[in-house]
Structures are given as C-alpha cells and as structure tokens.
Amino acid sequence: MDDCIFCKIVAGMIPCRKVYEDERVLAFEDIQPMAPVHIILIPKRHIATLMDADAEGMADLQAMMVAARAVAKLKAIDARGFRLVINCNEEGGQVVFHLHMHLLGGQKLRCGLA
C-alpha cells in the first residue's frame, strides 16, 4: 500500500528503532510510548484490520504472537508481565490501518477498558 506508514517502514522508506524481525513480522519501538516498554509488532504483508485477515493473515497473527514472546524476552519483561493489544477499526481505537499489535510493559499496568 503506497500510503501506509507501516508498509513504508517495512520497505525501509521510513526509519524505525527495530527490535525484532523475521520473515513475517517486524517489531519496533513506538514513537509515542504509553509505557516504559512499548513495541509495535506488524505483519510485513499489508492487512488493513484484524477483520481482513484471511488464512494467510491468521498465519501472520500466529507469527506476531511468537514474535511478541521473543520481544518480551529481549526486553526482559517476560517474567514480570506485559500486555498485548490489537485495536480493530475506528471505534476500537485503530489509527493506522495496517494490522498491528502493541506490546506494553516495564511497569505495573492499570486495568481498565478505556
């Protein structure tokens, strides 16, 4: 997608602070962190939302979960705990329409839905 910021990051057109990469997933530090550890995990293939994930998209989601575990270990928050969040569509809080997951940790996170 020509206008997708995450596709541009995958293509190397926009720099990021990469923390993990494999054949399906790229993970990088969020530029507006909401916690001491805030990593964005994206599939390298463009999928607009969770609702757009076909069978191959589900394989990307599985790879994102594997990557999240690896990143949690790299950031030394695997034993302490962390949160994974996928926002879907506008009312769900999705701002960038390229499927992505937030990994948050590094402090005790508040509970709540808002």
C-alpha positions in Angstrom: 0.0 0.0 0.0 1.6 3.2 -1.2 0.1 5.4 1.5 0.5 3.0 4.5 3.2 4.2 7.0 3.8 0.7 8.3 4.3 -0.6 4.7 6.8 2.2 4.2 8.6 1.1 7.4 8.7 -2.5 6.2 10.1 -1.3 2.8 12.8 0.8 4.6 11.5 4.1 3.3 10.8 5.3 6.9 13.3 4.5 9.6 12.3 2.8 12.8 14.0 1.5 16.0 13.8 -2.1 15.1 13.9 -4.7 18.0 12.9 -7.8 16.1 12.5 -9.1 12.6 11.8 -12.4 10.9 10.3 -13.4 7.5 6.8 -12.4 8.5 7.0 -9.9 11.3 8.7 -6.6 12.1 8.8 -5.2 15.6 9.9 -1.7 16.5 9.7 0.9 19.3 6.6 3.1 19.4 7.4 6.7 18.8 4.8 7.8 21.4 5.2 5.2 24.1 2.4 4.6 26.6 4.7 2.5 28.9 8.4 2.1 29.5 8.3 -0.8 27.0 6.0 -0.1 24.1 6.7 -2.1 21.0 4.6 -2.3 17.8 4.5 -5.6 16.0 3.3 -5.7 12.4 3.0 -8.3 9.7 5.2 -7.5 6.7 2.3 -8.1 4.4 -0.4 -5.4 4.4 -3.6 -6.4 6.2 -5.8 -3.4 7.0 -7.6 -4.7 10.1 -8.0 -7.9 12.1 -11.3 -8.4 10.3 -9.4 -8.5 6.9 -7.1 -11.4 8.0 -7.7 -14.4 5.7 -6.0 -17.8 6.3 -2.6 -16.4 5.4 -3.3 -13.4 7.7 -4.1 -15.8 10.6 -0.6 -17.4 10.0 0.8 -13.8 10.2 -1.1 -13.3 13.5 0.4 -16.5 14.9 3.9 -15.3 13.8 3.1 -12.0 15.6 2.4 -13.9 18.8 5.6 -15.9 18.5 7.5 -12.6 17.9 5.8 -11.0 20.9 7.1 -13.7 23.2 10.6 -13.2 21.7 10.4 -9.4 22.2 9.2 -9.8 25.8 12.3 -11.9 26.5 14.6 -9.4 24.7 13.1 -6.6 26.8 13.4 -8.7 30.0 9.7 -8.3 30.8 8.7 -11.9 30.1 8.6 -13.0 33.7 7.3 -9.7 35.1 4.4 -9.5 32.7 3.2 -7.5 29.8 0.0 -6.6 27.8 -0.7 -7.3 24.1 -3.4 -5.1 22.4 -4.9 -5.2 18.9 -7.2 -2.4 18.1 -9.7 -3.0 15.3 -11.3 -0.3 13.3 -12.1 3.3 14.3 -14.3 2.7 17.3 -11.8 0.1 18.5 -9.1 2.7 18.6 -7.2 1.7 15.4 -5.4 4.7 14.0 -3.1 3.1 11.4 -5.0 0.8 9.1 -2.3 -1.9 8.9 -2.9 -4.7 11.3 -0.6 -4.3 14.3 -0.2 -5.3 17.9 1.1 -3.2 20.9 3.3 -4.9 23.4 3.3 -2.9 26.6 5.2 -3.5 29.8 8.0 -2.4 32.1 5.7 -1.2 34.9 2.5 -2.3 36.6 -0.2 -1.6 34.1 -3.6 -0.3 35.1 -6.6 -2.4 34.5 -9.5 -0.9 32.6 -11.1 -0.8 29.2 -10.7 2.9 28.4 
